[in-house]
Amino acid sequence: MARKISELYEMQVYSTEGAFLGVTEDFTFDDVEGRLVEIEISAGRRGERRRISYDSVKACKDIYIVEI
């Protein structure tokens, strides 16, 4: 299913164990391979940022599920 990138911003991100990790803030796109390679999430009260390989994403519909 194709989706607009704009629909993927500000989605909640959870680990496969069910722990809340943060909210999607940005993405890294490889224009040579034509695919997303990383998601950047904002976590915690201080807005700490963390990058997660897009290969770690196990599911994405209403939330992200990632294996870390």
PyMOL commands that set and color helices and strands:
alter all, ss='L'
color gray80, all
select helices_A, chain A and resi 5-8+54-56
alter helices_A, ss='H'
color red, helices_A
select strands_A, chain A and resi 12-15+20-30+35-43+48-53+57-60+64-66
alter strands_A, ss='S'
color yellow, strands_A
deselect
rebuild
show_as cartoon
